Amino acid sequence: NITKSGTYQVPKYCPCCGENLEIRTSKNGIEDLYCPNENCIARNAQKLARFCDSDAMGIEGMSATFLETLMGYGWINSYVDLYHIDRYKKEIVNTIGLGSATYNRIRNAIENSRNTTLGKFIVGMGIVGVGPEAGLALDEYFESSFDKFEKAIEDEFCFSHISGVTAVAE
């Protein structure tokens, strides 16, 4: 509340799913309003939109609003579903407001995202405190190798020792 009028009411319920909202405080003292419902379309659309963002996987045209539409039809529920959008080609092409041009645009954007860097993929995962700078540092440290990165996770590697990785996920 920038005006400090004291009139702003923090919502108690998620406007999408109706779940009781929580205020969560990060290690840095930043408070966020959070919907704990793992099946909330709005929450998951935001997560997928971060994955699609230009700083991450670079899937153009995949805003949270558009993703909510696709999720509302049941066509996308996870990162993996994005890469199998062809399963719903007929439905997308025949849906008013979408059509073949939309299907071709999103399919091409998704296909183009398959050629990405480790850093952009890591940023797309939405790890708290890992933005483009940390993604680049991790990409360089692991020599752009998904296998080396995966092995480090399995070995419980301490990522905060990498220069450029200043925030550690909770």
Disulfide bonds with the S-S distance in Angstrom:
none
